[in-house]
Amino acid sequence: MSNKIVFYWHPMSSATPVACALAELDVPHERVKVDIKAGEQHRPDFLALNPNGKVPTLTVDGAPMFEALAIAMWLGERYGVSSGLWPTAGTPAHLQAVSWCTWAYVSYGAQLTRLQAAHDMGTPQDAHGASAHKAMDQLLALLDARLARQPWMLGEAYTLVDLIVASVIGYSAYIGAPVASHPTTLAWLQKVQARPSMQIDA
Ligand SMILES: N[C@@H](CCC(=O)N[C@@H](CS)C(=O)NCC(=O)O)C(=O)O
């Protein structure tokens, strides 16, 4: 049975990885653009779906969910298993999928937030910025070691885990994280970013 999916988004935002995941999984859906620059995220009808007033937000047969990581993993579970883009629940690969996606958004993401704050204040070289940069370098070394053993996050085949992790790593490179110091990760990132699903204007 198919679900009615509505995707609330804004271009070049935290919604972009979800837009890419919808494209990669070829999920039929309706799109509603929420102009966050015009303040549309504060409208009562949108806050009723997501009390945080943020994109991405998704509704499934009218039931809302929010947070890009939660939405992307749910999409994988709902639409990716039959095509091999998401591992079957309960398998060792599934445990790794959930772990690495959460690692990217939460553990690496925490350092990314610190680096972003230093970047926004124009002080990426100060003690806070340097400490975030060093922590990211250490985390990237873990990713690099994994990708030196296998071409993709879960092994021999590309999955949505690559898309989800690469979305965070790619953004971090954009704001100055030392991704280029990890050549295996950089080469993997470029392969993920070259996929058709990543070329969308969202
Ligand atoms: N942790 C959230 C972050 C969502 C978020 O910060 N979205 C921004 C766009 S990048 C937003 O909607 N901002 C509107 C606002 O804060 O008023 C997620 O990953 O979904």
Ligand as a Chemical Component Dictionary entry (heavy atoms), coordinates in Angstrom:
data_LIG
# 
_chem_comp.id                   LIG 
_chem_comp.type                 NON-POLYMER 
_chem_comp.pdbx_formal_charge   0 
_chem_comp.three_letter_code    LIG 
# 
loop_
_chem_comp_atom.comp_id 
_chem_comp_atom.atom_id 
_chem_comp_atom.alt_atom_id 
_chem_comp_atom.type_symbol 
_chem_comp_atom.charge 
_chem_comp_atom.model_Cartn_x 
_chem_comp_atom.model_Cartn_y 
_chem_comp_atom.model_Cartn_z 
_chem_comp_atom.pdbx_ordinal 
LIG N1  N1  N 0 18.237 19.559 13.210 1  
LIG C1  C1  C 0 17.267 19.993 12.208 2  
LIG C2  C2  C 0 17.680 21.369 11.710 3  
LIG C3  C3  C 0 16.597 21.991 10.876 4  
LIG C4  C4  C 0 16.909 23.451 10.575 5  
LIG O1  O1  O 0 17.687 24.121 11.282 6  
LIG N2  N2  N 0 16.305 23.967 9.502  7  
LIG C5  C5  C 0 16.491 25.347 9.153  8  
LIG C6  C6  C 0 16.904 25.467 7.681  9  
LIG S1  S1  S 0 18.562 24.868 7.441  10 
LIG C7  C7  C 0 15.170 26.089 9.324  11 
LIG O2  O2  O 0 14.128 25.578 8.981  12 
LIG N3  N3  N 0 15.239 27.292 9.867  13 
LIG C8  C8  C 0 14.106 28.133 10.044 14 
LIG C9  C9  C 0 14.140 28.826 11.378 15 
LIG O3  O3  O 0 14.975 28.453 12.228 16 
LIG O4  O4  O 0 13.346 29.739 11.580 17 
LIG C10 C10 C 0 17.185 18.984 11.070 18 
LIG O5  O5  O 0 18.215 18.357 10.756 19 
LIG O6  O6  O 0 16.118 18.783 10.510 20 
# 
loop_
_chem_comp_bond.comp_id 
_chem_comp_bond.atom_id_1 
_chem_comp_bond.atom_id_2 
_chem_comp_bond.value_order 
_chem_comp_bond.pdbx_ordinal 
LIG N1  C1  SING 1  
LIG C1  C2  SING 2  
LIG C1  C10 SING 3  
LIG C2  C3  SING 4  
LIG C3  C4  SING 5  
LIG C4  O1  DOUB 6  
LIG C4  N2  SING 7  
LIG N2  C5  SING 8  
LIG C5  C6  SING 9  
LIG C5  C7  SING 10 
LIG C6  S1  SING 11 
LIG C7  O2  DOUB 12 
LIG C7  N3  SING 13 
LIG N3  C8  SING 14 
LIG C8  C9  SING 15 
LIG C9  O3  DOUB 16 
LIG C9  O4  SING 17 
LIG C10 O5  DOUB 18 
LIG C10 O6  SING 19 
# 
